[in-house]
Amino acid sequence: MTIDCPESVDMEMPQVVDSLFRAELLPASLSKEFSLCPIDLNLLTMAMQDTRKDTLVQALLAPREQDIFTGFSYQKRRIEWLGGRLAAKKALCQHTPGLGNWNAISILPQEHGQPGVYLSGQKETAVQISISHSADYAVAGATSSVNCGVDIQQFSDGLLRVRERFATAEEIALLQDEPESICRLGLLWSAKEALKKCFFVTDSSFFGHIRLVQAEKTETHCWRFQCALEQAGQSFAHVQVVKMKQYALAVVRGGFDARITRG
């Protein structure tokens, strides 16, 4: 069931929602096969302090999503989750125009936690999405038919503490064109996380199945990684990775396309 919202709120929605997105942060060179939408979680937090927040939630979320949203105890988790859903719906509408009201679109967790798209209650398989958040941003990507993976990671000292879990000396050496060690780790982490979402959804030990074998800097802040995969029905996958201010953003698309080499 779609919730009917006052006409005045419907008219305000494009302005309210559009004010949260930071498309200018994305380089033009990112794959056109993706619709990518970053959202500023600080701006969303301010928007949710407005007296109309309950009405806005009704206009933006489907009923099952509203239940999930209200079930979170902590405000930080609410904002991260809501930001991811709004980014995903924005990406979906950019990728497939004419989907209708946002509260007719549901982004719901699947068996292994990955997001699935439902339109007016029916599972939609023609488009796939991926969602990520880190610190001040949430990002979502949408693409047609095949699986995809999106990850954003803040460059933080926490990466140093877990370095041995996901990075080898050989992989880090391939990123010597990036002068800051914390940035090298962030780029590598985001690439492997994006690959996990695309190819290793059910595997909690995915880091051991992904190895960076080539890193090409395509622009000042843009990279193209080639990674060897194990146990995913693939030989190699190519990942686009971007240094976005104090964050790494990685995107990958699965399926039979030019970026996948099959063994």
N, C-alpha and C positions, 0 to 999 in steps of 0.2 A: 504494500500500500504506500502510495506517495503522499507525504504530508503537504497540505495546501498552506502556503504562506501568504501573508498580506501582500498586496500588489506593491506597496511602497518598499517592502523588504526585497522583493524580487528585482525591483529596479535598482536597488543599491548594491546587489550582489556583485555585479561585474566590477564596480569601483572598489568595494571592500576587498574582494579576492585578489584583484590585479595589483593592489597596493602592496601585497605581501611577497610578490615574486620578484626575483632578481635575475632575469634572463640576461642582463648585460654582463654578468660574471662568466658566461659561457663563451668560449672562442667559437668563431664561425666555422672552424675546420672540423668540429665534431660531426660524426656520421649523421647524414640526413635521414638515415633509416630509423633513427631514434627521434622521438619527441621527448626532450628533457626539460624538467622544470625544477629549479631550486627555489626554496621558500625560506625567508628570514624568520626564524623562530622568535626572535625578539620582537619583531613587528606583530607577529601572531599573538604573542603574550599580551601586548598592549591592546590589540583588538579584542581579546577575550576579557579584558577588564571593563569593556563598555557595558552599559546597562542593558543593551540589546543582545547580549551574548547568547542567551537561551534561544532567542528567535533565530539568530544566525546559525546556531548549531542545527536547528530544525530545518533550515533552508539548505544547509550544506551536506548533511549526513542523512543516510537512509535509516529507517527505524532500527535495524539490527546494529548498525554502526553506532547509533546513539546509545544503545544499551552498553556496548563495549566502552564507549567514551566515558559514560557516567560511572562505570565500574572501577575505573582507576582511582586509587586513593591519593596519589601524589600529583600535584599540579605539573611538575616537570615532565612526568611520564605522559600526562594528558596532552600537553603541548607537543611533545615529540610525536606521539601517535597521530594527533589531529593534523599536524604539519605534514606528515607523510601521506595521509589520506588526501589532503587538499592538493598536494603536489601531484599525486597520482591521477586525481580527477582532472586536473588542469592538463597534464600530459596526455591523458586519454582524449580529452576534447580537442586538443590540438592535432592529435594523430587521426582521430575519426570525428570530424565535425558533425554536428546535428544530433548528438546523443541525448539532448534534452536537459531537464533539470538535474542538478547535482544530487538531489535527494532521491532520484530514481536510479542512481549508480551506487552499487555497493562494492567496497573493496574489503573482502573478508579473508581470514586466514584459512589456508588449506591444511591437509593432513600433516605436513612437515613445517608448517608455519609460513610458507611462502604465500604472497597475496594472490587472490583470485578475483576476477572481475565478474560482477553480476549486473545485468541490466533488467530493471523491473522484475527482479527475483530469478531470472534465468541466467545460468552460467554462460559466459561469453568466452569462446575459445579462439576467435579470430584475432584477438589482440592480447598481448602478454605485457605484464608490468613488473617492475622491480622498484623497491623503495629502500632508502637508506637515510640515516640522520647521524650527525655528529656535532656536538656543541651547539653552535648558533644556527645551523642549517639543516634542513631536510631536503632531499632530492628524490625525484622519481623519474623513471623513464618508461615509455610505452613503445612497443614495436609490434609488427604484424606476425601472427602465427607462431613463430619460433620463440624459444625461451630467450630471456635476456637477463643481464645482471648489471646492477648499478651500485656503486659504493662511494661514499664520501667519508674521509677520515681527516680529522684535525691533526696537524703536526704537534704532537705532545710528547712529554717525557715518558709517558706510559709505553710508547713504542720501544724505547730503549730497554725497559724491564722485560719485555716479552720477545725481544729480537731473536733469540735462539729458537723460538717456536716456529718462526715463519721465514727466516732469512738466513742464507748461507753467505760465506765470504765471497764465493764466486758470483752470486747474484748481485751483491752490493757493489762488487768491482765493475759490473756492467753499467752502473749508474754514476760513474765518476764525473760525467759532464754536469751533474748536479752537485754543487760545491758543499751543501749542507747535509751532514749525515742524517739528521732527523728527517729531512725531506726525502732522502733516498728510501728510508724505511717506510715513510708514509705512502710514497708512490707504490712501493712493492706490496704493502699491506692492502691498499685499496684495490690493486689489480687482482690479487689472489682472492679477496673477498667477493669481488664482482664475478670472477670465474666460479667460485663456490656456488653463488646464487644461480648461475646459469647451468652448470654441469654437475655439481655435487650436492644437490639439495638435501639428500638423505644421509650424507657422510659428515660426521662430526670431526673426523681426522683428516679433512681435506687438504691441509697444508702440505702433508707428505706426498700428495698426488699432483702437485703443481710445482713446476720449476721454470724460472725465467732463464731463457737461453739467448735472447737477443733484445736489445733496447735501442731504438732509433729515435733521436730527438728530431721531430718534424718541424717544430716552431720553437720560439723562445720558451714557452711554458707548456709545450705539448710533446707527448711521447707516444710511440707505438711499440708495445711490448709483444714479443712472441714467446709464448709459454708452452712447454711440453706438458701434456696431460697424461695421467694414467687412470685406467678403470672408468673412463667416461665415454667410451666408444669413439674417441677422437685421438689424433696424434698431437696436433698443435692447435692453439687458438691465439688469435691476435686481439689485443686489448688496447683501447685508446685511453690514455691517462693524461690528466691535466693538472698542473699546479695552479690552484685557484686561491690566491691570497695565502692564507695560512692553512690551506686544505689541499688534499689530493682527491681528485674525482676520477673514477674509472668506469668505463662502460664496455660491455661486450655483448655480442649477439650470437646466438647459437644457430644451428641448422645448416642447410646446404647453401652457404653463401661464400663470397670471395675471401672472407677472413678466416675460414676454417680449412685446414689441411687434414685430410683423413688418411689414416694409415691402412 
